[in-house]
Amino acid sequence: MNEKKEKSSGKVAQKKVRTDKMKNLAEMGVDLFPHKIDVSHSVFEVVSLFSDSKPEDLEKEKNKVKVAGRIIAIREMGKAVFFHIKDSREKLQGYIRKDRVGEKTFEMFSLLDIGDIIAVHGEVFKTRTQELTVLLDSFDFLAKCLYPLPEKWHGLRDIELRYRKRHLDLIVNPEEMKVFRLRSRMITKIREFFNSKGYIEVETPMMQPIPGGALAKPFQTFHNALGIDLYLRIAPELYLKRLVVGGMEKVYEINRNFRNEGISSEHNPEFTMLEFYEAYCDYNDMMDITEELIHFLSMELKGKHEVMYGDQKICFQKPWERIKFMDALSKYSGLSPSRFDDQKGIIEFASDLSGEESSLTYGKALDVIFDKYVKPNLIQPTFVINPPKEISPLAKASEDNPDEAERFELVIAGMEVANAFSELTDPQEQKERFLQQAEERKKGDEESHVVDHDYIQALEYGLPPTGGDGIGIDRLVMIFTDRHSIREVILFPLLRPKEAKQ
């Protein structure tokens, strides 16, 4: 019998043993699936309240608690048992004695396993080793775990199993729970930041008749009742700018986007973005707000100006470096500025780098070179500004150079974290840009924009000078938690289907 079959057979046997214990509990009058339990504290609260108390200060009338959690360890000592329970943040020791709870209760406890969920009621005290402990008066059974928990989760060779069974990952790996608690706090703090500045949080459609707002391939679906094709949004941008036209001068959305693209350490087809727009601003203002926001998050979440990402210390103190797109290409690619005047040569050079069979435009070729040579060298927060207008179809042209766009990408730790620009407000020019993108689509570029006539008409009602910015929440969480794959910071990343196993 091979190792895989042995493991499967072992799990089946374990499940039968634990199922039999459930039957025994039921025969003893235990409700196996209770509706509710009232607790006085969480595990975290008990630890927070009593950890610093001296043993002699734990007065009996003040230290009675009822707390629920999952059993993660059991140590039997004849007529007494030490065990640990945990919640999402802390663990707590429990101590049950037969002479205190009685024979029947003690027998019921003997039918419990690691992984079961219980509520314990008793007195808080400290052992001789000063470990905070609850001496049980009674306990309530809440749920049975029918499978043994992995003992050394990090030792598993198949790391994807952690993502496929995230519930197990969170049970046995407290460090991963911290990642998602920080993610939740980050989103809360982002809302706090923008609400304090007078922004309005809004929601825009996730199913759209025309995909737009970014250069990406969409997912397509069909609405039966209306009889129309729809697309999962690749970005909320065009809808948010409609709201600015309508008079919402400061708007933001924390949104889920969907892009039918490859999966990598930085890409998941479903991801979370923050997008915000403010009237009477430009991309310089967006840089200032972005600096302020991320520095604010660093101080609120970490209590300091910097974080460690791998072996690199990333500092969020202002001001951050700003470098022009073409200057960055020359600096990090080793190509002289004059080399970029040879568009055909640059396209050939980029085609060799990308290995793509489809022909590249000059703008796409510059992007390929940027991704290959520039991004990996930008570890500290850096604004790469004024890329070619050709690859910025929704951005205003620069007043100083009409071939450049008033746009920036924020790169941190070698990853693009934000993309922003001075919004294009001229409806006629926007139409021409869309038409140019439509021509690229005809040539096979599926990531080019289609012509959104409704959005052009919205612009004809008047969009004031506006700055807009999109920040990748997942990548920002990666940096703040020192995780090097986007799958580590998404609770349920998209994975190739696998046959379900018992």
C-alpha positions in Angstrom: 0.0 0.0 0.0 1.5 3.4 -1.0 1.9 6.4 1.3 -1.2 8.2 -0.1 -3.5 5.1 0.4 -2.1 4.6 3.9 -2.9 8.2 4.8 -6.4 7.9 3.4 -7.0 4.6 5.2 -5.8 6.2 8.5 -8.2 9.1 8.1 -11.1 6.8 7.5 -10.2 4.8 10.7 -9.8 8.0 12.7 -13.2 9.3 11.5 -14.9 6.0 12.6 -13.3 6.3 16.1 -14.4 9.9 16.5 -17.9 9.1 15.1 -18.2 6.4 17.7 -17.3 8.9 20.4 -20.0 11.2 19.2 -22.5 8.4 19.5 -21.3 7.7 23.1 -21.7 11.4 23.9 -25.2 11.4 22.5 -26.1 8.3 24.6 -24.9 10.3 27.7 -27.4 13.1 26.9 -25.1 15.5 25.2 -26.6 17.8 22.5 -24.2 17.2 19.6 -25.3 20.3 17.7 -26.3 23.0 20.2 -27.9 26.2 18.9 -26.2 28.7 21.1 -23.7 29.2 23.9 -23.4 32.2 26.2 -19.8 33.0 27.1 -18.4 35.7 29.5 -15.1 36.2 27.6 -13.2 35.2 24.6 -9.9 33.4 25.0 -8.1 36.5 23.9 -10.0 38.6 26.5 -9.1 36.1 29.4 -5.4 36.2 28.5 -5.5 40.0 28.2 -7.3 40.5 31.5 -5.4 38.0 33.7 -1.9 37.5 32.2 -0.3 40.2 34.4 -2.2 39.3 37.6 -0.3 37.8 40.5 -1.6 34.4 41.7 -2.6 35.9 45.0 -4.6 38.6 43.3 -6.8 36.2 41.4 -9.8 36.4 43.9 -12.3 33.7 43.3 -15.4 36.0 43.1 -13.7 37.9 40.3 -12.1 35.2 38.3 -15.0 33.1 37.2 -15.1 32.8 33.4 -17.0 30.9 30.7 -14.9 30.8 27.5 -15.1 28.8 24.2 -12.5 27.5 21.9 -11.0 24.7 19.9 -9.0 22.0 21.7 -5.4 22.0 20.3 -3.6 19.9 22.9 -4.5 17.3 25.6 -2.3 15.9 28.3 -3.9 13.2 30.5 -2.7 12.6 34.1 -4.8 9.8 35.4 -7.7 11.5 37.2 -6.8 14.9 35.8 -6.3 16.4 32.4 -4.5 19.5 31.2 -5.5 20.8 27.8 -5.3 24.0 25.6 -8.1 25.7 23.7 -7.7 28.6 21.2 -9.6 31.3 19.5 -8.5 33.3 16.5 -5.8 35.2 18.5 -4.8 33.4 21.7 -4.6 30.0 23.4 -5.5 29.2 27.1 -4.8 26.2 29.3 -7.6 24.3 30.9 -7.4 21.9 33.9 -10.1 19.3 34.7 -10.1 17.1 37.8 -12.4 14.1 38.3 -12.9 14.9 42.0 -14.1 18.4 41.1 -16.5 17.8 38.2 -17.7 14.4 39.0 -17.4 11.0 37.3 -19.9 11.5 34.5 -18.5 14.9 33.4 -15.0 13.6 33.5 -16.0 10.5 31.5 -17.6 12.8 28.9 -14.4 14.8 28.7 -12.5 11.6 28.0 -14.5 11.3 24.8 -13.1 14.6 23.4 -10.4 14.9 20.9 -7.9 17.5 19.6 -9.9 19.6 17.2 -13.2 19.5 19.2 -14.8 22.8 20.2 -16.0 23.3 23.8 -16.9 26.0 26.3 -15.3 25.8 29.7 -16.6 27.3 32.9 -14.4 27.7 35.9 -11.9 29.7 37.9 -8.8 31.4 36.5 -5.6 30.7 38.3 -1.9 30.3 37.7 0.1 27.1 37.9 3.4 26.7 39.6 5.0 27.6 36.2 2.9 30.7 36.1 0.8 29.6 33.2 -2.7 31.1 33.1 -5.2 28.3 33.5 -8.9 27.7 33.9 -9.8 25.2 36.6 -13.1 23.6 35.3 -16.4 23.4 37.1 -18.1 22.2 34.0 -17.9 22.3 30.2 -20.2 22.4 27.2 -19.7 20.3 24.1 -20.1 22.5 20.9 -18.7 20.6 17.9 -16.9 17.4 17.0 -13.8 17.4 14.7 -14.0 14.1 12.8 -10.5 14.2 11.4 -7.1 14.5 13.2 -5.5 17.9 12.8 -2.1 18.1 11.0 0.7 18.2 13.6 3.3 20.1 11.5 1.4 22.0 8.9 4.5 23.8 7.6 6.1 20.4 7.0 3.5 19.5 4.3 5.2 19.2 0.9 2.2 20.3 -1.1 1.9 24.0 -0.2 -1.2 24.3 -2.3 -3.0 22.1 0.2 -2.9 25.1 2.6 -4.8 27.2 0.1 -7.3 24.4 -0.8 -8.1 23.7 2.9 -7.7 27.2 4.3 -9.9 26.2 7.3 -7.1 23.8 8.4 -4.4 26.4 7.7 -6.1 28.9 10.0 -6.8 26.3 12.8 -3.2 25.1 13.1 -1.2 28.0 11.9 -1.7 31.1 14.0 0.7 33.2 11.9 -1.6 32.9 8.9 -4.5 34.1 11.1 -2.5 37.2 11.8 -2.1 37.9 8.1 -5.9 38.0 7.6 -6.5 40.0 10.8 -4.1 42.6 9.5 -5.8 42.6 6.1 -9.1 43.3 7.8 -7.6 46.1 9.9 -6.0 47.6 6.8 -9.3 47.9 5.0 -10.9 49.4 8.1 -8.1 52.0 8.3 -8.4 52.8 4.6 -12.1 53.6 5.1 -11.2 55.7 8.2 -8.6 57.6 6.2 -10.9 58.5 3.3 -14.0 59.1 5.4 -12.0 61.7 7.4 -11.2 63.5 4.2 -14.8 63.9 3.1 -14.8 61.1 0.5 -18.0 59.1 -0.1 -17.8 55.3 -0.3 -19.8 54.0 -3.3 -20.5 50.7 -5.1 -20.4 50.3 -8.8 -21.6 47.4 -11.1 -19.6 44.2 -11.1 -21.4 43.0 -14.2 -20.9 45.5 -17.1 -22.1 45.6 -20.7 -18.8 47.0 -21.8 -15.5 46.1 -20.0 -13.4 49.2 -19.4 -11.2 51.2 -17.1 -8.1 49.1 -17.6 -6.1 47.2 -20.2 -7.0 43.6 -19.5 -8.9 40.7 -20.9 -12.3 40.3 -19.2 -14.4 37.3 -18.1 -17.6 37.0 -20.2 -21.0 35.8 -19.1 -24.6 35.9 -20.4 -27.7 37.2 -18.8 -30.6 35.0 -19.7 -33.5 37.3 -18.9 -32.1 40.3 -20.8 -30.5 38.2 -23.5 -27.2 40.1 -23.4 -23.6 39.5 -22.9 -22.0 40.9 -19.8 -18.5 41.1 -18.5 -17.1 40.9 -14.9 -15.5 44.2 -14.3 -11.8 44.6 -14.8 -12.0 48.0 -13.1 -14.7 50.4 -11.7 -13.0 53.5 -13.1 -15.4 54.6 -15.8 -18.4 54.3 -13.4 -16.6 56.2 -10.6 -15.8 59.1 -13.1 -19.4 59.2 -14.1 -20.1 59.9 -10.4 -17.7 62.8 -10.4 -19.5 64.1 -13.5 -22.7 63.9 -11.5 -21.2 66.0 -8.7 -19.7 63.5 -6.3 -16.4 65.3 -6.0 -14.7 62.8 -3.8 -15.5 59.1 -4.2 -13.8 55.8 -3.4 -14.6 52.2 -3.7 -13.0 49.1 -2.3 -13.8 46.7 -5.0 -13.4 43.2 -6.4 -12.0 43.1 -10.0 -11.7 40.1 -12.4 -9.1 39.7 -15.1 -8.8 36.7 -17.4 -5.1 36.6 -17.2 -2.3 34.3 -16.0 -1.8 33.3 -12.3 1.6 34.2 -10.7 3.0 35.2 -7.4 1.6 38.7 -8.0 -1.6 37.9 -10.0 -4.9 36.2 -9.1 -7.8 36.4 -11.5 -10.0 37.8 -8.7 -8.4 40.6 -6.6 -9.2 43.6 -4.5 -8.5 47.2 -5.4 -9.0 50.6 -3.8 -9.9 53.2 -6.3 -10.5 56.9 -5.5 -11.2 60.0 -7.5 -11.1 63.7 -6.5 -12.3 66.7 -8.5 -10.0 69.7 -9.0 -6.9 67.6 -8.6 -4.2 66.1 -10.8 -1.7 63.2 -10.6 0.6 65.2 -8.4 -2.1 65.4 -5.8 -2.7 61.7 -6.2 1.0 61.1 -5.4 0.7 63.2 -2.3 -2.5 61.4 -1.1 -0.9 58.0 -1.8 2.2 58.8 0.2 0.1 60.0 3.0 -2.3 57.0 3.0 0.4 54.3 3.0 2.5 56.1 5.6 -0.7 56.4 7.7 -1.3 52.6 7.3 2.3 51.9 8.3 2.0 53.8 11.5 -1.5 52.5 12.4 -0.8 48.8 11.6 2.9 48.6 12.5 3.5 51.6 14.7 6.6 52.6 12.7 7.7 54.1 9.4 9.1 50.9 7.9 8.5 47.2 7.4 10.7 44.3 6.6 10.0 42.5 3.3 12.3 39.6 3.0 15.8 40.9 3.9 14.9 44.5 2.7 13.8 47.3 5.0 11.2 49.4 3.2 10.8 52.9 4.5 7.5 54.8 4.0 8.7 58.2 5.3 8.1 61.0 2.8 9.1 62.1 0.3 9.3 59.1 -2.0 11.5 59.1 -5.1 10.0 60.2 -8.4 11.6 59.2 -11.7 10.4 59.6 -15.3 9.4 56.4 -17.2 11.9 56.8 -20.0 14.7 57.8 -17.6 14.0 54.7 -15.6 14.1 52.5 -18.7 17.5 53.9 -19.7 18.9 53.7 -16.2 18.0 50.1 -15.5 17.9 48.4 -18.9 21.3 49.6 -20.0 19.9 50.9 -23.3 20.9 54.4 -24.2 18.2 57.0 -24.6 18.9 57.2 -28.4 18.2 53.5 -28.7 14.5 54.1 -27.9 14.2 56.3 -31.0 14.4 53.0 -33.0 10.9 51.8 -32.5 11.3 48.7 -34.7 14.5 47.7 -32.9 12.8 48.2 -29.5 9.8 46.0 -30.5 12.2 43.3 -31.6 14.2 43.6 -28.4 11.1 43.4 -26.3 9.7 40.4 -28.3 12.8 38.4 -27.6 12.4 39.3 -23.9 8.7 38.3 -23.7 8.8 35.3 -25.9 5.4 36.2 -27.2 4.5 35.2 -30.8 2.0 38.0 -31.2 3.4 41.3 -32.5 3.9 44.1 -29.9 3.1 47.7 -30.3 5.9 50.2 -29.4 4.1 51.1 -26.2 3.6 47.4 -25.2 7.3 46.8 -26.0 8.3 49.6 -23.5 6.0 48.0 -20.9 7.8 44.6 -21.4 11.2 46.2 -20.9 9.9 48.1 -17.9 8.6 44.9 -16.2 11.9 43.0 -17.0 14.5 45.6 -16.0 12.9 48.4 -14.0 10.5 46.9 -11.5 12.9 44.4 -9.9 15.3 47.3 -9.1 12.7 49.5 -7.3 12.5 48.3 -3.7 11.8 51.5 -1.9 8.5 53.3 -2.7 9.1 54.9 -6.1 6.7 56.9 -8.4 7.5 56.2 -12.0 5.9 59.1 -13.8 5.0 60.3 -17.3 4.9 57.1 -19.4 4.1 57.3 -23.1 0.5 58.4 -23.9 0.1 55.4 -26.1 -0.1 53.0 -23.1 -2.2 55.4 -21.0 -5.5 55.7 -22.9 -7.5 57.3 -20.0 -4.9 59.8 -18.9 -4.3 63.4 -19.9 -1.3 64.2 -22.0 1.4 66.1 -20.2 1.5 69.9 -20.7 5.3 69.7 -21.1 5.4 66.8 -23.6 2.2 65.8 -25.5 3.7 62.3 -26.1 3.7 61.6 -22.4 0.8 61.0 -20.0 0.3 62.6 -16.7 0.3 59.3 -15.0 2.3 57.4 -12.5 2.9 53.8 -11.3 3.9 53.3 -7.7 6.4 50.4 -7.4 7.3 49.0 -4.0 9.4 45.8 -3.5 9.5 45.3 -7.2 5.7 45.2 -7.5 3.3 47.7 -9.1 1.1 48.8 -6.1 -0.7 51.8 -7.6 -1.6 53.3 -10.9 -2.9 56.8 -11.2 -3.3 59.8 -13.5 -4.8 63.1 -14.3 -8.0 62.0 -15.9 -8.7 62.7 -19.5 -11.6 65.1 -19.5 -11.9 66.0 -23.3 -14.7 63.8 -24.7 -13.4 64.1 -28.3 -9.9 63.1 -27.4 -11.2 60.3 -25.3 -13.2 59.1 -28.3 -10.2 59.2 -30.5 -8.1 57.2 -28.0 -10.9 54.6 -27.8 -11.0 54.3 -31.5 -7.2 53.9 -31.6 -7.6 51.1 -29.0 -10.3 49.5 -31.1 -7.9 49.2 -34.0 -5.5 47.4 -31.8 -8.2 45.0 -30.8 -8.8 44.2 -34.5 -5.1 43.3 -34.7 -5.6 40.8 -32.0 -4.8 42.8 -28.8 -7.6 41.5 -26.5 -6.5 43.8 -23.7 -7.3 47.0 -25.6 -10.3 49.2 -24.7 -13.5 49.0 -26.7 -15.4 52.2 -27.5 -17.7 53.1 -24.6 -20.1 55.6 -26.2 -22.1 56.0 -23.0 -19.0 57.1 -21.1 -18.0 59.5 -23.8 -21.5 61.1 -23.6 -21.1 61.3 -19.8 -17.9 63.3 -20.4 -19.8 65.6 -22.7 -21.8 66.8 -19.6 -18.5 68.0 -18.2 -15.9 66.3 -16.1 -13.9 68.8 -14.1 -10.1 68.4 -13.7 -9.9 65.2 -11.7 -7.2 62.9 -10.3 -7.8 59.2 -9.9 -5.8 56.4 -8.3 -6.1 52.6 -8.0 -4.1 50.7 -5.3 -3.8 46.9 -5.1 -4.9 45.9 -1.7 -3.6 42.3 -2.0 -0.1 43.5 -2.9 -0.1 46.0 -0.2 -1.0 43.3 2.3 1.8 41.2 0.9 4.3 44.0 1.7 2.9 44.6 5.2 2.9 40.9 6.2 6.1 39.9 4.4 4.4 37.4 2.2 5.8 36.8 -1.3 2.8 35.2 -3.0 -0.6 36.8 -3.5 -2.1 33.4 -2.6 -0.8 33.9 0.9 -3.0 37.0 1.5 -6.2 35.9 -0.3 -8.3 33.5 1.8 -9.5 31.5 -1.1 -7.2 32.0 -4.2 -8.3 30.5 -7.5 -6.7 27.1 -8.0 -6.9 24.5 -10.7 -9.8 22.1 -9.8 -8.8 18.9 -8.0 -10.9 15.8 -7.4 -12.4 16.1 -3.9 -11.1 13.6 -1.4 -12.6 12.4 1.8 
